[in-house]
Amino acid sequence: MVAAELALLGEEDADNVFKQVGPVLVKQDLDEAKVNVNKRIEFIKAKLKEIDEQKSALEKEQQGVIERVQGLQAFFNKQQQAAVARAAAQQPTKNMTPNQLHSQ
């Protein structure tokens, strides 16, 4: 937005460019203002790129953690099912009546 506004200014408007320094407006050369704005835009674009790369790395790490958790859940489910099966295999004598036990 600022770069577009500076691009609209002609040489006759070059004396009407100001920079805010604290509470004071200081006159600034038009070319210097354009250079400063362009440098800030480049800096901001570089920071955005860096943040996007960090975001991608974190998303990749997150996906790895999700896969690990899913693997652990599957492992624990298998262990639980095996424990239930073992318990069920040991239980028939507990639920039988004494007559049923003697007939075996």
Buried (B, 14 or more C-beta within 10 A) or exposed (E): EEEEEBEEBEEEEBEEBEEEEEEEEEEBEBEEBBEBBEEEEEEEEEEEEEEEEEEEEEEEEEEEEEEEEEEEEEEEEEEEEEEEEEEEEEEEEEEEEEEEEEEE
